Structures are given as structure tokens and as C-alpha cells.
Amino acid sequence: MEQLSKDYKRIVIKIGSSLLTSKEALDHVVRQIAELMGQKLQIILVSSGAIAYGMKMLGLKKRPVKLDQLQAAASLGQSELMRFYADKFQTYDIKCAQILLTWDDLKDHGRYLNSKNTLEALLKMGALPIINENDTVSVEEIKFGDNDQLSALVASLVEADMLIIMSDVEGLRGLQNKVIKVVPQITSDIEKLARPSDKEHCVGGMQTKIAAAKITTASNISCVIVDGKTDNIVKSALSRPDECGTHFWRKDMGLTARKRWLIFCAKPKGKILVDDGAKKALLNNKSLLSVGLVKHEGRFGPGDIVEVANAKGEIFGRGKINFLSQDLDKVMGKRKMKEVIHKDDLVLMEI
């Protein structure tokens, strides 16, 4: 019950495409957000729907497959989506700010911090940031893939208190098809309960929602999956998260803001394998020295992010490396030890 004592002040709310088809449900959500902002809570809205709106404008019944068609649909639909939100929230004298992100905006630490600063400024101004993936320019290499993951990364970025994922399902269902109210820890058994989405207008499904919950809970942020069409569901999620939908309990893993960026946002350019002695030293909060290196893979340079694995290739962390990949051969396993990754630039956890 410790989870219920959290004083939620900064909330990220994710709205899926399926909810955008229900005018009544959206009106309820907008009203709840407006009331919470009136109580000085800070809200960030992550909204899907640009491609769905674009498909409607183009008269398409099935989600396009070709990238250029998806980007065209997103380009048409995004302005319509923002117009919709601006009109809805204008009734409550709330100003909406549009923010479009790709992986490039988060994997680069400087741009990551710039994104955070912009969001902090908007929240201080009392505005409502509305975030979506920038589908008009995204290609596979820089796509988040789904807004569940994007909402979790945003929640981690701004150090939110809770992520509320609003969908058209009540939550995660167990083997007897009953909603699991509380998930203290995300185990392999919990992950096996997930199913991908089969809807024409959206991507994701329960698999992506659990993946999002793994990011938020590891960032010491509560995550609740709820049916967005339920009356007063946002307020219920904040006041009694263990009783509505599925509540994934947060875990205080002691990850600093920089280490959250390393583990969740930075994209590794290679992999280094270490021996058992080096792994033991890393687990004891030591820096990685060249004497413990066994092998390296990929091409990278100083400042790039690499995965760290044991001698069998099993990944247990990642960090910012101090060497060119070709130069590691000169120091690998040598007694004259060089610092390959400083302990402050290294994060250890299951990825």
C-alpha cells in the first residue's frame, strides 16, 4: 500500500488512437485534465492520432504500409489533431503547445536536455505540452515505434510522478481473463500475458504498454493502464491507482538522470565483452579497465555509447566509452590498465 501515499504533482497522460474516435470519452478526459491543471497539477499529454486523422482525411480504411504514405498521412493529420486539442482546451482557457520528437532528439544528450528544458519552461508557464512522434520525418532508424514507449521516455525525462496510459482496455488480463489490479514487479510471466495490437489504425498493444511500464517503474515512476472511456478515470488513477486498471509499482533503483538517459535513450554503437573479474568489479561500482576486456564488436569512438556484456555475450549494462574501437586492441587485456568506461558513465541493469 506504500504506492498510495505518493503525492502526485507531475503527470504524463498517454491517449491512444482508439480513444480519439469517441467524442464523449475525449470530452471527459479534457475536462479532467482541465480540472487537475486548475488544481496546479502539471500535465503532459502524449497523444497518438496524427496518422489516424490523416487516414480519415484521405479516405483510407487500412493503415498504409509504405513509409512515404505514412508520412503524408501524418503530415495531414497532425495539424488537424492539434486544431482539435486547441479548440477543446480553449474552452478552459488552457494553451496547448505542440512538441514533435524522434529518437534523434533523445539519443543525443544535448538535445535530450534541450527537450527537458523546453518542457520545464512550458509547465512553469501553465501550458499543456502535447507530444507526438514526428511521423512526418521519422524513418526506421529514428522511430520510437509506438507512443507507449514515447510516453514512458517523456515521463522519465521530466521525472514525472505517474504515467497514465489510456487505452480501450481495462488493463492487463491474467490467465483467467481477469484484470490484474497490481503488478509489484514485471516478471517474465507478466510479459507473457501481453498481446500485440491487431487494430488497423494503430500500433502497439499490451506488449508495448508493459515495455513502457518497465521504463517508468525503473525510473521510480508509477504506471497505470486504464480504460479511457471510464468516467473520471484520470482522477481515479491518481487517488486509488491500485483499484482501477493495472497499476505497475515504481522501483527506486537509484538511477540518476544521466543514467536513465544512458539506459533508455542512448543508442549503442557497439558492444564490449568483459571477463568475470571485470564484471565483478563493475558490480562493485568500479570503472571498467582495459585489463578486463575480452572482445569488442562494432565501430565506435570516444563519447559513443556501447553495450557491456559478459564473456558469453550476455548484456548487463551500457556506458560511454573513452576509446576508438580500433584502439582497444592495443590495450585489451594488458596489465598497463587504461580506463575504458568511467563508473559515472556506466549503468548496470537488464536491458
Buried (B, 14 or more C-beta within 10 A) or exposed (E): EEBEEBEBEBBBBBBBBBBBEBEEBBEBBBBBBBBBBEEEBBBBBBBBBBBBBBBBEEEBEEBBEEEEBBBBBBBBBBEBBBEBBBEBBEEBEBEBBBBBBBBBBBBBBEBBBEBBEEBBEBBEEEBBBBBBBBBBEBEEEBBBBBBBBBBBBBBBBBBBBBBBBBBBBBBBBBEEEEBBBEBEEBEEEBEEBBEEBEBEBBBBBBBBBBBBBBBBBBBBBBBBBBBBBBEEBBEBBBEEBBEBBBBBBBBEBEBEBBBBBBBBBBBBBBBBBBBEEBBEBBEEEEBBBBBBBBBBBEEBBEEBBBBBBBEEEEBBBBBBBBBEBEEBEEBBEEEEEBEBBEBEBBBBEEB
